[in-house]
Amino acid sequence: MAEPSTFIFISGGVRSGKSTFAEELAAEVAQQSGSQLHYIAAGQANDPEMKERIEKHKKDRLKSGLKWRTWEQPRNLAEIASCFSSKDVVLLDCLTTLVNNELFQAGEQWEAPRFQRRMIESISEGIRQIKGRCQTLIVVSNEVLNEPIGSSELVFTYSKLMGVLHQEMAREANQAYLVEAGIPAAMKGGEKS
């Protein structure tokens, strides 16, 4: 019987060091188990800042000297779930970007509660499918609920959806970390704090 996979959820503010921590953790797990590293990149270079951030992440992975297999997957995670095996450590960066992509692809549908439910179910199911196939899945997300929401209905909906997904991720995770100022604090399981 195969060992159950490990699911790790990492959240933190923008530029908090969460991606660096996630990459280091993924590399550590892969080196200990002799697993292949995979990086699911949800980001799309739609503006200069995002393009710069994507390039930085690529350079950081190259500098690590580790062999990452990168999957550009801005939506529909389930499409690539079958690409992974029990010998893989998979890092998804990041959940907030994935939700952004889904919302903005939807046009005006984003307002419909039915669309919002289906979107959460689709993302959750994609994550479950990947988790069910790989040795370790690490999901990174931004803590957006610490910021003022303002009066925009779209921003309010986005924040609400992120809150629901974060609760689900933390509930399902074997380990959950909050990263602030480059310091990971174990919120569930784990050893770093």
N, C-alpha and C positions, 0 to 999 in steps of 0.2 A: 504494500500500500504506500502511495506517495505521501511525503510529508506535507502538511498543510502549509500554504504560502503565508508569508508575513506581509502585513499591510501597515505602512508607516505614513502618518499624516503630519505635514509640517506647515505651519502658518506663521505669518509675521507681517509687519508693515512693509511698505515699499522701501527697497534698498536696506533692509534689515539684516541681510546676510543669510536669509533662509535658503536661497538657491545654492550658495557656496556650501552651507552645511549639508544640504540634501545631496549634492554631488560627492562630497567627502564621505558621507555615510554610505551612499551607494557603492563607491569605490572600495570602502572597507569591507562591506558585505561580500562584494564580488571577489575581492582578493582572498578572503577567508574561505570561500566556498568554491573558488575556481570557476565562477559564473561569468557569462557574457553580460556586458553593460549595454543597456539600451536607454535612449533619451527620447521621450516623446515631447516634441516642441510644439506648443499650441500657438505660439506667437506668429503674427503676420506683420511684415514690414510695411505697415500702412502710413507711417509718418517717420520723419528723421530720428526722433527719439527712440522709437521702437526698433528701427533698423540698427541703431547704435547698440541697443541693449542685446539684440539677437547676436550681433557680431561679437560683442564682449563675451557672451556665454559660449559661443563657438570657440573663441580663442582660449578661454579658460579651460575648456575640455581638452583642447589640443595640447596646451601647456602641461596638463596633468600627466601626459605620457601614457595614459590609458586608452584603450581602444573602445570608443563609444560607437554604437550604431545609432544614428539619428533618424527619427521618423518625424517628418513634418506633417502634423495632423491637427489642423485648426478646428475641426469639428468631427462628429461621428466617430468616437473612439472605438466602438464595436467593430468597425471596418478592419482594424488592424489586430484585433485580439488574437486571432488564430496564428499570427506571426511569432508568438512567444511560446517558450517552453519552460519546463521546470528547472532548466539550467540558466535561466535569465533573471537579472536584476533590472527592473524597469523603473525609470524616473519620469514622471509626468510633471512638466513645468509649463504653465501653471493652470490651475483650476479656474481662477478668476478670468484669465485670458480666454479660456475655452468658453466660459459663460458669455463673455463679451461677444465673441465670434458668433455664438448661437443667437444671441439677442439681435445683433445688428444684421444678421442674415435674414431674420424673420420679418423685417420691415415693420408694418403696423400691427402684425399679429402678436407682438410681444405683450400687448395689453390684455390679451385674452387669458383668463385663468387656466383654461384647458391647454393652451400652448405652453404656459409656464409649467404645469404639471408634467406634460409630455417631455419637455426639455429636461427637467430634473430627473425624470425616470430614465431618459435616454443616456444622460451623462452617468448616472449611477449604475445603470446596466453595463455600459461600456467599461467602467472601472471594475465592476464585479467580474466581467468576463476576462479582463486582463489579469486581475488578481488570481482568478481561478486557474490560469495557465502558467504563470511565472513563479519563481521561487520567492522573490520579494518585489513588492510594488511600493514605491514612494511617491506620494502626491503632494505637491507644493501649492500653496494658495496664499493670497494676500488677505490680511485682516482689514477689511473695508469698513467694518462696523464701528471702528474707533474714530472715524472721521465724521465731520458734520454732513448730514445727508442733503440739506437744502430743501428746496420746494419742488424740484423736478420729479415728476411722476416716474420717469424712466429710472432715475437714480434711486428713488425709493424702492421700486420693484427689484432692481438689480441687487440692492443691499438686502432686501428680504430673501431673495433667492439664494444669495451667498450664505446668509445665516442658516437657512434650511440645509443647504449642502454641507456647510461646515459641521453642523450638528450630526448629520448622517455620517460624514467621514470620520469624525471623532468617535462616534458610537461603534463603527465597524472596525476601526484601526486597532491593531495590537499595541501600537505605540503612537503617541501624539506629542508633538513639540511645538512650542511657541518660541520664535526667535526674535530677540530685540537687541539692537546694537551689536549684532554678531554673536550674541550669547544665546545658545539653545537652552530652554528650560523644559524638562520633561513634564508633560501634563498628564500623561497616561503611559504606563509601562516605561521602558527605557531607563537609561542610566545618566544621561547628561543633564546637568542643571547648574 
